[in-house]
Amino acid sequence: MVREANTINLLSKNVLNVLPAARLVNGVAAPHGGHYDHVLVAGYRMAVINTMTLPEGYYSFDGNVLRHGNKMTQPPAFSISALQRSFMQMNVMAFTLVLSPNGNRHEPVIEYHRNANPALATTPNVLNAAGLVRELKLFLGSGPTPNVVDRASLAHLREAMY
């Protein structure tokens, strides 16, 4: 699909080239059903990314719903708790990437409500492309030994590809 190809291109050009030990696995089956669009691993940190496309504009996020004027959109729900249990040595974090159909990395604009702080463990990180790139570099690059390729975890992820 175009959405997945755009995400792979974004991650390859803006994250993988900065973190040489980072590895991207696409299309991973979730341990208890469902799937993850992309999983990015660097050192002992794992970023799970699902993607959606929305029209450009200004959105507000309250921790559950994206609002654009009177329209509400639910980001794709996915749980990483089973994945965290499968990879106990890893620090796993979930992200929802919101792409704009025009390719602008800074659109759509997403503002968080005060109680929807993405630093909270229960709140998903819903970001546009520019925000995702910034957060992934910070999350993956600041972990313990980001220059390590955990081959056992990478092999386990590859086995879960669908």
DSSP file (Angstrom, degrees, kcal/mol; ACC not computed):
  #  RESIDUE AA STRUCTURE BP1 BP2  ACC     N-H-->O    O-->H-N    N-H-->O    O-->H-N    TCO  KAPPA ALPHA  PHI   PSI    X-CA   Y-CA   Z-CA
    1    1 A M     >        0   0    0      0, 0.0     4,-2.0     0, 0.0     5,-0.1   0.000 360.0 360.0 360.0 156.3    0.0    0.0    0.0
    2    2 A V  H  >  +     0   0    0      1,-0.2     4,-2.8     2,-0.2     5,-0.2   0.888 360.0  56.6 -65.2 -41.2    1.0    3.6   -0.6
    3    3 A R  H  > S+     0   0    0      1,-0.2     4,-2.0     2,-0.2    -1,-0.2   0.924 109.8  44.4 -59.0 -46.6    0.7    4.5    3.1
    4    4 A E  H  > S+     0   0    0      1,-0.2     4,-2.7     2,-0.2    -1,-0.2   0.901 112.9  51.7 -65.8 -40.3    3.1    1.8    4.2
    5    5 A A  H  X S+     0   0    0     -4,-2.0     4,-2.4     1,-0.2    -2,-0.2   0.898 109.3  50.4 -63.0 -40.5    5.6    2.7    1.4
    6    6 A N  H  X S+     0   0    0     -4,-2.8     4,-2.4     2,-0.2    -1,-0.2   0.888 111.5  48.5 -63.9 -38.7    5.5    6.4    2.4
    7    7 A T  H  X S+     0   0    0     -4,-2.0     4,-2.8     2,-0.2     5,-0.2   0.926 110.9  49.4 -67.8 -44.3    6.2    5.4    6.0
    8    8 A I  H  X S+     0   0    0     -4,-2.7     4,-2.7     1,-0.2    -2,-0.2   0.918 112.5  48.7 -59.9 -43.7    9.1    3.1    5.0
    9    9 A N  H  X S+     0   0    0     -4,-2.4     4,-2.3     2,-0.2     5,-0.2   0.920 111.6  49.4 -61.7 -45.5   10.5    5.9    2.9
   10   10 A L  H  X S+     0   0    0     -4,-2.4     4,-1.7     1,-0.2     5,-0.3   0.933 114.8  43.7 -59.5 -48.2   10.2    8.4    5.7
   11   11 A L  H  X>S+     0   0    0     -4,-2.8     5,-2.7     1,-0.2     4,-2.1   0.891 113.7  51.0 -67.6 -39.5   11.9    6.1    8.3
   12   12 A S  I  <>S+     0   0    0     -4,-2.7     5,-0.7    -5,-0.2    -1,-0.2   0.919 116.7  38.8 -63.9 -44.3   14.6    5.1    5.8
   13   13 A K  I  <5S+     0   0    0     -4,-2.3    -1,-0.2    -5,-0.2    -2,-0.2   0.747 129.3  27.6 -79.4 -24.4   15.6    8.6    4.9
   14   14 A N  I  <5S+     0   0    0     -4,-1.7    -3,-0.2    -5,-0.2    -2,-0.2   0.611 132.0  18.5-119.3 -14.6   15.2   10.3    8.3
   15   15 A V  I >X5S+     0   0    0     -4,-2.1     4,-2.2    -5,-0.3     3,-1.0   0.696 118.2  51.1-122.2 -51.4   15.8    7.7   11.1
   16   16 A L  I 34<S+     0   0    0     -5,-2.7     6,-0.2     1,-0.3    -4,-0.2   0.830 109.5  52.9 -63.5 -32.4   17.7    4.7    9.7
   17   17 A N  T 34<S+     0   0    0     -5,-0.7    -1,-0.3    -6,-0.4    -4,-0.1   0.700 113.3  44.3 -76.3 -17.4   20.4    6.8    8.1
   18   18 A V  T <4 S+     0   0    0     -3,-1.0    -2,-0.2     1,-0.2    -1,-0.2   0.776 117.2  43.9 -93.0 -32.8   21.0    8.6   11.4
   19   19 A L  S >< S-     0   0    0     -4,-2.2     3,-2.0     1,-0.1    -1,-0.2  -0.826  70.4-172.8-114.5  89.5   21.0    5.5   13.6
   20   20 A P  T 3  S+     0   0    0      0, 0.0    -1,-0.1     0, 0.0   127,-0.1   0.729  82.9  52.4 -60.5 -24.7   23.1    2.9   11.7
   21   21 A A  T 3  S+     0   0    0    125,-0.2    22,-0.2     2,-0.1     2,-0.1   0.544  84.5 111.7 -87.9  -6.0   22.3    0.0   14.1
   22   22 A A    <   -     0   0    0     -3,-2.0     2,-0.4    -6,-0.2    20,-0.2  -0.421  51.6-161.3 -68.9 141.4   18.5    0.6   13.8
   23   23 A R  E     -A   41   0A   0     18,-2.7    18,-2.7    -2,-0.1     2,-0.5  -0.982   5.6-149.4-128.3 138.0   16.6   -2.1   12.1
   24   24 A L  E     -A   40   0A   0     -2,-0.4     2,-0.4    16,-0.2    16,-0.2  -0.913  10.5-174.5-110.6 129.2   13.1   -1.9   10.5
   25   25 A V  E     -A   39   0A   0     14,-2.9    14,-2.7    -2,-0.5     2,-0.4  -0.993  13.1-155.3-122.0 127.1   10.7   -4.8   10.3
   26   26 A N  E     +A   38   0A   0     -2,-0.4    12,-0.2    12,-0.2   136,-0.2  -0.813  63.4  16.5-107.0 142.0    7.4   -4.3    8.4
   27   27 A G  E    S+     0   0A   0     10,-2.7   135,-2.2    -2,-0.4     2,-0.5   0.997  71.2 179.8  68.2  68.7    4.2   -6.2    8.9
   28   28 A V  E     -AB  36 161A   0      8,-2.3     8,-3.0   133,-0.2     2,-0.3  -0.886  26.3-127.6-106.8 129.0    4.5   -7.9   12.2
   29   29 A A  E     -A   35   0A   0    131,-3.3     6,-0.3    -2,-0.5     5,-0.1  -0.559  27.9-121.1 -72.4 133.2    1.7  -10.1   13.6
   30   30 A A    >   -     0   0    0      4,-1.6     3,-1.4    -2,-0.3    -1,-0.1  -0.458  22.1-115.2 -72.7 148.3    0.7   -9.1   17.1
   31   31 A P  T 3  S+     0   0    0      0, 0.0    -1,-0.1     0, 0.0     3,-0.1   0.816 112.6  31.9 -56.1 -34.2    1.0  -11.8   19.7
   32   32 A H  T 3  S-     0   0    0      1,-0.5    -2,-0.0     0, 0.0     2,-0.0  -0.238 131.3 -64.1-119.9  45.2   -2.7  -12.0   20.4
   33   33 A G  S <  S+     0   0    0     -3,-1.4    -1,-0.5     1,-0.2     2,-0.1  -0.044  96.8  63.5  93.7 161.2   -4.2  -11.1   17.0
   34   34 A G  S    S-     0   0    0     -3,-0.1    -4,-1.6    -5,-0.1     2,-0.3  -0.366  70.9-108.7  82.0-167.0   -4.0   -8.0   14.9
   35   35 A H  E     -A   29   0A   0     -6,-0.3     2,-0.4    -2,-0.1    -6,-0.2  -0.979   4.3-126.8-156.5 166.1   -0.8   -6.6   13.5
   36   36 A Y  E     -A   28   0A   0     -8,-3.0    -8,-2.3    -2,-0.3    -9,-0.3  -0.981  15.7-147.2-117.2 132.5    1.8   -3.8   13.7
   37   37 A D  E    S+     0   0A   0     -2,-0.4   -10,-2.7    12,-0.2     2,-0.3   0.937  80.0   2.0 -63.5 -47.3    2.6   -1.9   10.5
   38   38 A H  E     -AC  26  49A   0     11,-2.1    11,-3.2   -12,-0.2     2,-0.4  -0.998  56.4-163.9-145.6 142.7    6.2   -1.2   11.4
   39   39 A V  E     -AC  25  48A   0    -14,-2.7   -14,-2.9    -2,-0.3     2,-0.5  -0.996  10.2-166.7-128.7 126.7    8.6   -2.1   14.2
   40   40 A L  E     -AC  24  47A   0      7,-3.0     7,-3.3    -2,-0.4     2,-0.4  -0.957   6.4-169.6-117.1 126.2   11.9   -0.2   14.6
   41   41 A V  E     +AC  23  46A   0    -18,-2.7   -18,-2.7    -2,-0.5     2,-0.3  -0.948  14.3 165.0-121.6 135.2   14.6   -1.6   16.9
   42   42 A A  E >   - C   0  45A   0      3,-2.3     3,-1.7    -2,-0.4     2,-0.2  -0.916  67.7 -41.1-147.0 120.8   17.8    0.1   18.1
   43   43 A G  T 3  S-     0   0    0    105,-2.0   107,-0.4   103,-0.3   102,-0.1  -0.456 123.6 -24.1  62.5-125.0   19.8   -1.2   21.0
   44   44 A Y  T 3  S+     0   0    0    100,-0.9    47,-2.3    -2,-0.2     2,-0.4  -0.051 118.5  94.5-111.0  30.4   17.3   -2.3   23.7
   45   45 A R  E <   -Cd  42  91A   0     -3,-1.7    -3,-2.3    45,-0.2     2,-0.4  -0.960  52.3-166.2-123.0 143.0   14.5    0.0   22.5
   46   46 A M  E     -Cd  41  92A   0     45,-2.7    47,-2.5    -2,-0.4     2,-0.5  -0.992   4.5-160.9-132.7 125.4   11.6   -0.9   20.2
   47   47 A A  E     -Cd  40  93A   0     -7,-3.3    -7,-3.0    -2,-0.4     2,-0.5  -0.931   6.5-159.0-107.5 124.2    9.2    1.5   18.5
   48   48 A V  E     -Cd  39  94A   0     45,-2.9    47,-2.9    -2,-0.5     2,-0.5  -0.908  14.5-168.9-104.3 124.6    5.9    0.1   17.2
   49   49 A I  E     -Cd  38  95A   0    -11,-3.2   -11,-2.1    -2,-0.5     2,-0.4  -0.959  14.9-179.0-125.3 123.5    4.4    2.3   14.5
   50   50 A N  E     - d   0  96A   0     45,-2.1    47,-2.8    -2,-0.5     2,-0.4  -0.906  21.2-145.8-111.9 150.5    0.9    2.1   13.0
   51   51 A T  E     + d   0  97A   0     -2,-0.4     2,-0.3    45,-0.2    47,-0.2  -0.887  20.2 173.4-124.2 144.9    0.0    4.6   10.3
   52   52 A M  E     - d   0  98A   0     45,-2.6    47,-3.0    -2,-0.4     2,-0.5  -0.970  22.9-134.7-141.1 157.4   -3.1    6.4    9.2
   53   53 A T  E     + d   0  99A   0     -2,-0.3    47,-0.2    45,-0.2    45,-0.1  -0.959  26.6 170.6-116.4 130.7   -3.8    9.1    6.6
   54   54 A L        -     0   0    0     45,-2.4     3,-0.1    -2,-0.5    -2,-0.0  -0.950  39.9 -91.5-133.5 154.5   -5.9   12.2    7.3
   55   55 A P        -     0   0    0      0, 0.0    45,-0.0     0, 0.0    -1,-0.0  -0.261  53.4 -94.0 -61.4 152.9   -6.6   15.4    5.4
   56   56 A E  S    S+     0   0    0     51,-0.1     2,-0.3    52,-0.1    51,-0.1  -0.223  77.6  87.9 -63.7 160.5   -4.3   18.3    6.2
   57   57 A G  S    S-     0   0    0     -3,-0.1    52,-2.6     2,-0.0     2,-0.5  -0.918  79.7 -46.8 142.6-168.7   -5.5   20.8    8.8
   58   58 A Y  E     -f  109   0B   0     -2,-0.3     2,-0.3    50,-0.2    11,-0.3  -0.888  52.1-178.8-105.7 125.7   -5.5   21.4   12.5
   59   59 A Y  E     -f  110   0B   0     50,-3.2    52,-2.7    -2,-0.5     2,-0.4  -0.915  15.5-151.5-122.9 148.6   -6.4   18.5   14.9
   60   60 A S  E     -fG 111  67B   0      7,-2.1     7,-3.0    -2,-0.3     2,-0.5  -0.954  10.0-155.0-117.2 144.2   -6.7   18.3   18.6
   61   61 A F  E     -fG 112  66B   0     50,-2.9    52,-2.7    -2,-0.4     5,-0.2  -0.973  13.8-176.3-123.6 124.8   -6.0   15.1   20.5
   62   62 A D        -     0   0    0      3,-1.7     4,-0.1    -2,-0.5    55,-0.1   0.272  64.9 -87.0-101.9  10.7   -7.5   14.4   23.9
   63   63 A G  S    S+     0   0    0      2,-0.2     3,-0.1    53,-0.2    -2,-0.0   0.147 122.7  34.1 104.6 -18.7   -5.8   11.0   24.5
   64   64 A N  S    S+     0   0    0      1,-0.4     2,-0.4    59,-0.1    -3,-0.0   0.588 114.7  38.6-131.3 -38.7   -8.5    9.0   22.7
   65   65 A V        -     0   0    0      9,-0.2    -3,-1.7     7,-0.0     2,-0.5  -0.952  61.2-139.9-129.3 138.5   -9.9   10.9   19.8
   66   66 A L  E     -GH  61  73B   0      7,-3.2     7,-2.8    -2,-0.4     2,-0.4  -0.843  25.0-157.7 -90.8 130.9   -8.5   13.3   17.1
   67   67 A R  E     +GH  60  72B   0     -7,-3.0    -7,-2.1    -2,-0.5     2,-0.4  -0.936  18.8 178.7-115.7 134.6  -10.9   16.2   16.5
   68   68 A H  E >  S- H   0  71B   0      3,-2.8     3,-2.0    -2,-0.4     2,-0.4  -0.879  71.6 -57.0-130.7  96.9  -10.9   18.3   13.3
   69   69 A G  T 3  S-     0   0    0     -2,-0.4    -9,-0.1     1,-0.3   -10,-0.0  -0.553 121.2 -19.3  64.4-123.4  -13.7   20.8   13.7
   70   70 A N  T 3  S+     0   0    0     -2,-0.4     2,-0.3    -3,-0.1    -1,-0.3   0.484 119.5  97.4 -92.1  -4.6  -16.8   18.8   14.3
   71   71 A K  E <   -H   68   0B   0     -3,-2.0    -3,-2.8     2,-0.0     2,-0.4  -0.675  57.3-159.5 -90.6 138.7  -15.4   15.6   12.9
   72   72 A M  E     -H   67   0B   0     -2,-0.3     2,-0.4    -5,-0.2    -5,-0.2  -0.939   5.9-170.9-118.4 140.7  -13.9   13.0   15.2
   73   73 A T  E     -H   66   0B   0     -7,-2.8    -7,-3.2    -2,-0.4    -2,-0.0  -0.997  15.4-143.2-131.1 130.8  -11.4   10.2   14.3
   74   74 A Q        -     0   0    0     -2,-0.4    -9,-0.2    -9,-0.2     3,-0.1  -0.831  23.1-128.8 -92.1 120.9  -10.3    7.4   16.4
   75   75 A P        -     0   0    0      0, 0.0     2,-0.1     0, 0.0    23,-0.0  -0.343  45.3 -81.3 -61.4 151.5   -6.6    6.5   15.9
   76   76 A P        -     0   0    0      0, 0.0     2,-0.4     0, 0.0   -26,-0.1  -0.348  50.0-130.5 -58.8 126.4   -6.1    2.8   15.3
   77   77 A A        +     0   0    0     -3,-0.1     2,-0.3    -2,-0.1    -3,-0.0  -0.631  38.6 158.2 -81.5 131.3   -6.1    1.0   18.6
   78   78 A F        -     0   0    0     -2,-0.4     2,-0.4   -44,-0.1   -44,-0.1  -0.973  29.2-140.8-152.9 142.9   -3.3   -1.4   19.3
   79   79 A S        -     0   0    0     -2,-0.3     4,-0.2     1,-0.1     3,-0.1  -0.831  12.0-174.9-105.5 138.5   -1.8   -2.8   22.4
   80   80 A I     >  +     0   0    0     -2,-0.4     4,-2.8     2,-0.1     5,-0.2   0.348  62.7  97.4-109.2   4.2    1.9   -3.3   23.0
   81   81 A S  H  > S+     0   0    0      1,-0.2     4,-2.0     2,-0.2     5,-0.1   0.904  86.1  46.6 -63.4 -41.1    1.6   -5.1   26.3
   82   82 A A  H  > S+     0   0    0      2,-0.2     4,-1.7     1,-0.2    -1,-0.2   0.882 113.4  49.9 -66.9 -36.8    1.8   -8.6   24.8
   83   83 A L  H  > S+     0   0    0      2,-0.2     4,-1.6     1,-0.2    -2,-0.2   0.899 108.6  52.5 -66.5 -40.0    4.8   -7.5   22.7
   84   84 A Q  H  < S+     0   0    0     -4,-2.8     6,-0.2     1,-0.2    -2,-0.2   0.893 109.0  50.2 -62.1 -39.1    6.4   -6.0   25.8
   85   85 A R  H >< S+     0   0    0     -4,-2.0     3,-0.6     1,-0.2    -1,-0.2   0.849 109.6  51.1 -67.4 -32.7    6.0   -9.3   27.6
   86   86 A S  H 3< S+     0   0    0     -4,-1.7     2,-0.3     1,-0.3    -1,-0.2   0.774 118.3  38.3 -73.4 -26.0    7.5  -11.1   24.6
   87   87 A F  T ><  +     0   0    0     -4,-1.6     3,-1.8     1,-0.1    -1,-0.3  -0.604  69.3 163.5-124.0  68.6   10.5   -8.8   24.6
   88   88 A M  T <  S+     0   0    0     -3,-0.6    -1,-0.1    -2,-0.3    -2,-0.1   0.774  74.2  56.9 -60.8 -28.5   11.2   -8.3   28.4
   89   89 A Q  T 3  S+     0   0    0     -3,-0.1    -1,-0.3     2,-0.1     2,-0.3   0.600  98.3  80.0 -78.9 -10.1   14.7   -6.9   27.8
   90   90 A M  S <  S-     0   0    0     -3,-1.8     2,-0.7    -6,-0.2   -45,-0.2  -0.658  75.2-133.4-101.3 152.5   13.3   -4.2   25.5
   91   91 A N  E     -d   45   0A   0    -47,-2.3   -45,-2.7    -2,-0.3     2,-0.4  -0.928  33.9-161.8 -98.3 110.5   11.7   -0.8   26.2
   92   92 A V  E     +d   46   0A   0     -2,-0.7     2,-0.4   -47,-0.2   -45,-0.2  -0.811  13.0 179.2-104.0 133.4    8.7   -0.8   23.9
   93   93 A M  E     -d   47   0A   0    -47,-2.5   -45,-2.9    -2,-0.4     2,-0.3  -0.993  18.5-137.0-133.7 141.2    6.8    2.3   22.9
   94   94 A A  E     -d   48   0A   0     -2,-0.4    31,-1.0   -47,-0.2     2,-0.3  -0.762  19.7-177.5-101.0 142.2    3.8    2.7   20.6
   95   95 A F  E     -de  49 125A   0    -47,-2.9   -45,-2.1    -2,-0.3     2,-0.5  -0.989  17.3-153.8-134.4 143.4    3.4    5.5   18.0
   96   96 A T  E     -de  50 126A   0     29,-3.5    31,-2.6    -2,-0.3     2,-0.5  -0.979  17.2-152.8-115.3 117.8    0.6    6.4   15.6
   97   97 A L  E     -de  51 127A   0    -47,-2.8   -45,-2.6    -2,-0.5     2,-0.7  -0.780   2.8-158.4 -90.9 127.5    1.9    8.2   12.5
   98   98 A V  E     -d   52   0A   0     29,-3.0    31,-0.5    -2,-0.5     2,-0.3  -0.924  13.5-163.2-108.2 109.9   -0.7   10.5   10.9
   99   99 A L  E     -d   53   0A   0    -47,-3.0   -45,-2.4    -2,-0.7     6,-0.1  -0.633  12.8-133.9 -92.7 150.0    0.3   11.2    7.2
  100  100 A S    >   -     0   0    0      7,-0.4     3,-1.7     4,-0.3     7,-0.1  -0.831  15.7-131.1 -98.2 140.1   -1.0   14.0    5.1
  101  101 A P  T 3  S+     0   0    0      0, 0.0    -1,-0.1     0, 0.0   -48,-0.0   0.745 106.4  59.2 -63.3 -21.4   -2.1   13.1    1.5
  102  102 A N  T 3  S-     0   0    0      2,-0.1     3,-0.1     1,-0.0    -3,-0.0   0.512 111.5-118.4 -86.8  -3.2    0.0   16.0    0.1
  103  103 A G    <   +     0   0    0     -3,-1.7     2,-0.5     1,-0.3    -1,-0.0   0.444  61.7 147.7  85.3  -0.9    3.3   14.6    1.6
  104  104 A N    >   -     0   0    0      1,-0.2     3,-1.3     2,-0.1    -4,-0.3  -0.580  40.1-152.5 -71.8 121.2    4.0   17.6    3.8
  105  105 A R  T 3  S+     0   0    0     -2,-0.5    25,-2.7     1,-0.3    26,-0.4   0.705  92.3  56.4 -68.7 -19.4    5.7   16.2    6.9
  106  106 A H  T 3  S+     0   0    0     23,-0.2    -1,-0.3    24,-0.1    22,-0.1   0.399  92.4 120.4 -94.6   1.9    4.4   19.0    9.1
  107  107 A E    <   +     0   0    0     -3,-1.3    22,-0.5     2,-0.1    -7,-0.4  -0.903  50.0  37.7-120.3 151.7    0.8   18.4    8.3
  108  108 A P  S    S-     0   0    0      0, 0.0     2,-0.5     0, 0.0   -50,-0.2   0.655  83.1-136.7 -70.3 158.1   -1.6   17.7    9.8
  109  109 A V  E     -f   58   0B   0    -52,-2.6   -50,-3.2    -2,-0.1     2,-0.5  -0.708  21.1-164.5 -81.7 128.5   -1.0   19.8   12.8
  110  110 A I  E     -f   59   0B   0     -2,-0.5     2,-0.5   -52,-0.2   -50,-0.2  -0.966   5.6-169.3-122.3 119.6   -1.8   17.9   16.0
  111  111 A E  E     -f   60   0B   0    -52,-2.7   -50,-2.9    -2,-0.5     2,-0.3  -0.909  15.5-138.6-107.5 133.3   -2.2   19.6   19.3
  112  112 A Y  E     -f   61   0B   0     -2,-0.5   -50,-0.2   -52,-0.2     2,-0.1  -0.703  15.4-124.8 -88.5 138.1   -2.4   17.6   22.5
  113  113 A H    >   -     0   0    0    -52,-2.7     3,-1.8    -2,-0.3    -1,-0.0  -0.407  35.4-103.6 -69.1 160.0   -4.8   18.6   25.3
  114  114 A R  G >  S+     0   0    0      1,-0.3     3,-0.5     2,-0.1    -1,-0.1   0.861 121.8  47.8 -57.7 -39.3   -3.2   19.1   28.6
  115  115 A N  G 3  S+     0   0    0      1,-0.2    -1,-0.3   -53,-0.0   -53,-0.1   0.397 100.0  70.4 -84.7   4.6   -4.4   15.7   30.0
  116  116 A A  G <   +     0   0    0     -3,-1.8    -1,-0.2   -55,-0.2   -53,-0.2  -0.143  64.5 161.1-111.4  36.1   -3.2   13.8   26.8
  117  117 A N    X   -     0   0    0     -3,-0.5     3,-1.9     1,-0.2     6,-0.2  -0.408  38.1-142.8 -60.4 122.4    0.5   14.2   27.4
  118  118 A P  T 3  S+     0   0    0      0, 0.0    -1,-0.2     0, 0.0     5,-0.1   0.632  94.9  73.3 -66.3 -11.3    2.3   11.6   25.3
  119  119 A A  T 3  S+     0   0    0      5,-0.0     2,-0.2     3,-0.0    -2,-0.1   0.707  76.5  95.6 -73.6 -17.5    4.8   11.0   28.0
  120  120 A L  S X  S-     0   0    0     -3,-1.9     3,-1.1     1,-0.1     0, 0.0  -0.545  80.8-132.2 -73.9 138.8    2.1    9.2   30.0
  121  121 A A  T 3  S+     0   0    0      1,-0.3    -1,-0.1    -2,-0.2    -2,-0.0   0.784 103.2  51.6 -63.8 -29.2    2.3    5.4   29.5
  122  122 A T  T 3  S+     0   0    0      2,-0.1    -1,-0.3     0, 0.0    -3,-0.0   0.602  95.0  81.9 -86.2 -10.4   -1.4    5.0   28.8
  123  123 A T  S <  S-     0   0    0     -3,-1.1   -59,-0.1    -6,-0.2     2,-0.0  -0.826  78.6-129.5 -99.4 127.0   -1.6    7.7   26.2
  124  124 A P        -     0   0    0      0, 0.0     2,-1.0     0, 0.0   -29,-0.1  -0.355  20.8-116.2 -70.0 154.3   -0.6    6.8   22.6
  125  125 A N  E     -e   95   0A   0    -31,-1.0   -29,-3.5    -6,-0.1     2,-0.6  -0.820  35.4-175.9 -89.9 102.6    1.9    9.0   20.8
  126  126 A V  E     +e   96   0A   0     -2,-1.0     2,-0.3   -31,-0.2   -29,-0.2  -0.910  18.6 159.5-105.1 114.7   -0.1   10.4   17.8
  127  127 A L  E     -e   97   0A   0    -31,-2.6   -29,-3.0    -2,-0.6     2,-0.1  -0.933  41.2-120.6-139.0 152.7    2.2   12.4   15.6
  128  128 A N     >  -     0   0    0     -2,-0.3     4,-2.5   -31,-0.2     5,-0.2  -0.314  52.9 -89.2 -78.8 178.3    2.6   13.9   12.1
  129  129 A A  H  > S+     0   0    0    -31,-0.5     4,-2.4   -22,-0.5     5,-0.2   0.893 126.9  48.7 -61.5 -43.8    5.7   12.8   10.1
  130  130 A A  H  > S+     0   0    0    -25,-2.7     4,-2.0     1,-0.2    -1,-0.2   0.918 113.8  47.4 -63.9 -42.5    8.0   15.6   11.4
  131  131 A G  H  > S+     0   0    0    -26,-0.4     4,-2.6     2,-0.2    -2,-0.2   0.885 111.0  51.6 -65.3 -39.3    7.0   14.9   15.0
  132  132 A L  H  X S+     0   0    0     -4,-2.5     4,-2.9     2,-0.2     5,-0.3   0.931 108.7  50.1 -64.4 -45.4    7.5   11.1   14.6
  133  133 A V  H  X S+     0   0    0     -4,-2.4     4,-2.2     1,-0.2     5,-0.2   0.930 112.9  47.4 -58.8 -46.0   11.0   11.5   13.2
  134  134 A R  H  X S+     0   0    0     -4,-2.0     4,-1.9     1,-0.2    -2,-0.2   0.939 115.2  44.7 -60.7 -48.8   12.0   13.8   16.1
  135  135 A E  H  X S+     0   0    0     -4,-2.6     4,-3.1     1,-0.2     5,-0.2   0.867 112.0  51.8 -67.9 -37.0   10.5   11.5   18.7
  136  136 A L  H  X>S+     0   0    0     -4,-2.9     4,-2.9     2,-0.2     5,-0.6   0.918 109.4  49.6 -66.4 -42.4   12.0    8.3   17.2
  137  137 A K  H  X5S+     0   0    0     -4,-2.2     4,-1.7    -5,-0.3    -2,-0.2   0.916 115.8  44.0 -61.1 -42.3   15.5    9.8   17.1
  138  138 A L  H  X5S+     0   0    0     -4,-1.9     4,-1.3    -5,-0.2    -2,-0.2   0.947 118.8  42.1 -67.2 -49.1   15.2   10.9   20.7
  139  139 A F  H  <5S+     0   0    0     -4,-3.1     4,-0.3     2,-0.2    -2,-0.2   0.954 124.4  33.6 -65.2 -52.5   13.7    7.6   21.9
  140  140 A L  H ><5S+     0   0    0     -4,-2.9     3,-0.7    -5,-0.2    -3,-0.2   0.886 120.0  49.2 -74.3 -38.9   15.9    5.2   20.0
  141  141 A G  H 3<<S+     0   0    0     -4,-1.7    -1,-0.2    -5,-0.6    -2,-0.2   0.700 109.7  50.3 -76.6 -19.8   19.1    7.2   20.0
  142  142 A S  T 3< S+     0   0    0     -4,-1.3    -1,-0.2    -5,-0.2    -2,-0.2   0.428  88.8 104.2 -99.9   2.0   19.1    8.0   23.7
  143  143 A G  S <  S-     0   0    0     -3,-0.7     2,-0.3    -4,-0.3   -98,-0.1  -0.173  89.3 -71.3 -74.7 172.6   18.6    4.4   24.9
  144  144 A P  S    S-     0   0    0      0, 0.0  -100,-0.9     0, 0.0    -1,-0.2  -0.508 113.8  -9.8 -67.0 129.1   21.2    2.2   26.4
  145  145 A T    >   +     0   0    0     -2,-0.3     3,-1.7  -102,-0.1    -3,-0.1   0.928  69.7 179.3  47.5  64.5   23.7    1.1   23.7
  146  146 A P  T 3  S+     0   0    0      0, 0.0  -103,-0.3     0, 0.0  -125,-0.2   0.629  76.4  67.0 -67.1 -10.2   21.7    2.4   20.6
  147  147 A N  T 3  S+     0   0    0   -105,-0.1     2,-0.4  -127,-0.1    -2,-0.1   0.298  81.7  98.8 -92.4   9.9   24.6    1.2   18.5
  148  148 A V    <   -     0   0    0     -3,-1.7  -105,-2.0    -4,-0.2     2,-0.7  -0.803  62.7-148.5 -99.5 137.5   23.9   -2.5   19.3
  149  149 A V        -     0   0    0     -2,-0.4     2,-1.4  -107,-0.1     3,-0.1  -0.923  10.7-149.7-101.7 111.6   21.9   -4.8   17.0
  150  150 A D     >  -     0   0    0     -2,-0.7     4,-2.3  -107,-0.4     5,-0.2  -0.664  17.2-176.8 -81.7  92.3   20.0   -7.3   19.1
  151  151 A R  H  > S+     0   0    0     -2,-1.4     4,-2.4     1,-0.2    -1,-0.2   0.812  76.7  56.3 -66.6 -31.6   20.0  -10.1   16.6
  152  152 A A  H  > S+     0   0    0      2,-0.2     4,-2.0     1,-0.2    -1,-0.2   0.928 111.1  43.5 -66.1 -44.0   17.9  -12.5   18.8
  153  153 A S  H  > S+     0   0    0      2,-0.2     4,-2.3     1,-0.2    -2,-0.2   0.898 113.2  52.3 -66.9 -39.7   15.1   -9.9   19.1
  154  154 A L  H  X S+     0   0    0     -4,-2.3     4,-2.3     1,-0.2    -2,-0.2   0.904 109.7  48.9 -62.7 -41.7   15.4   -9.1   15.4
  155  155 A A  H  X S+     0   0    0     -4,-2.4     4,-1.8     2,-0.2    -1,-0.2   0.896 110.0  51.9 -64.5 -40.3   15.1  -12.8   14.5
  156  156 A H  H  X S+     0   0    0     -4,-2.0     4,-0.8     1,-0.2    -2,-0.2   0.892 110.8  48.1 -63.4 -40.3   12.1  -13.1   16.8
  157  157 A L  H >< S+     0   0    0     -4,-2.3     3,-0.8     1,-0.2     4,-0.3   0.911 108.6  53.4 -65.7 -43.0   10.4  -10.2   15.0
  158  158 A R  H >< S+     0   0    0     -4,-2.3     3,-1.2     1,-0.3    -1,-0.2   0.857 103.8  56.4 -62.6 -34.3   11.1  -11.6   11.6
  159  159 A E  H 3< S+     0   0    0     -4,-1.8    -1,-0.3     1,-0.2    -2,-0.2   0.787 104.7  54.3 -65.2 -26.5    9.5  -14.9   12.5
  160  160 A A  T << S+     0   0    0     -4,-0.8  -131,-3.3    -3,-0.8    -1,-0.2   0.400  80.9 120.0 -89.3   2.6    6.3  -12.9   13.4
  161  161 A M  B <    B   28   0A   0     -3,-1.2  -133,-0.2    -4,-0.3  -134,-0.1  -0.405 360.0 360.0 -67.5 143.5    6.1  -11.2   10.0
  162  162 A Y              0   0    0   -135,-2.2    -1,-0.1  -136,-0.2  -134,-0.1   0.408 360.0 360.0-107.2 360.0    3.0  -11.9    8.0
